[in-house]
Amino acid sequence: MMETATGADYVIFVVEPASFGFSDLKVAVEVLKKISVPAGLVINGFQCDDIILTDYALKEKLGILLKLPYSKEFTKKYSEGD
């Protein structure tokens, strides 16, 4: 990840409000701090009560570029291959 991000103008993370993804995000953000590359978030599967990622983004000065709402219908269609 560091090799890919080095020299980039900006990194966009697509994350889901789940523990595993959040843990990976925190590691990646620390790497970007070391190489001074700014970043923003696209939150996939956002629900109104998902404040952990939004609070973290505010704390780390990450822009929230887009919040894609959780959709049970979309999830079902995706799992069916549609």
N, C-alpha and C positions, 0 to 999 in steps of 0.2 A: 504494500500500500504506500509506503514511504517513497519508493522509487517512482511509482505512478504519479503521486501528488507533487513531487519535487518539480518546481518550475511552473506549476499550474497557477493560473490567476485566481481561481476560485474552485472549491469542491462542493458538490451537492450530494448530500447523503439522503437516501430514501430509507426511512426507518419505520418500524411498526412498534406500537406501544406494548412491547413484550419484554420480559426480563432479559432474555438472552440477547436480543437485538440492542437493548439499552446498554448492556455491559460492553458489547463490541463498539458501540458508538463512543462511549467514554474513552476507550483505548485509542480509537482513531482520532478523536479530537485532541488528545494529548500529543499524538504524533504530529498533527498539523500545527500545534502551538510551537513545537520545536523547530519546524521548518518555516514558520511564519506564513502560512497559507490560510486565508479566510475561508469560512464555510457557511453553508446554510442547510436547512432541513426541509424535506418533503415528508410529511407524516402520513403514512398509508394506514387506513383502517381507524382513523381518528373517531373517538366518541367524546361527547361533551365532558365526561368526567376524567378524561386522560390529561391530568395536569403535570405528571412527572416529567414528560418530555418538554412541555412548554416551559416549566420552571427551570429545567436544566438549560434549555436554549437561552433563556433570559440571563441566567447566571454566567454562562460561557460566551455571551454576546454572539450567539448564532442566530442568523435570521431564519424565521419560519416562512418559507417561500410558498408553501401550499399545504392545506390539510384536506386529504382525501377522506371523506366520511366512510365509516364502516357500513357495509351493505350486506345483509344476510343473503339477499337475492343474488348479488354479484358473486359472492363466495360460492353459493350453490351452483351457479352457472359455470364458474371457473372450474370447479371440481368435476363438472360433467364434460369439460372440454369445449364449452361454448365461449 
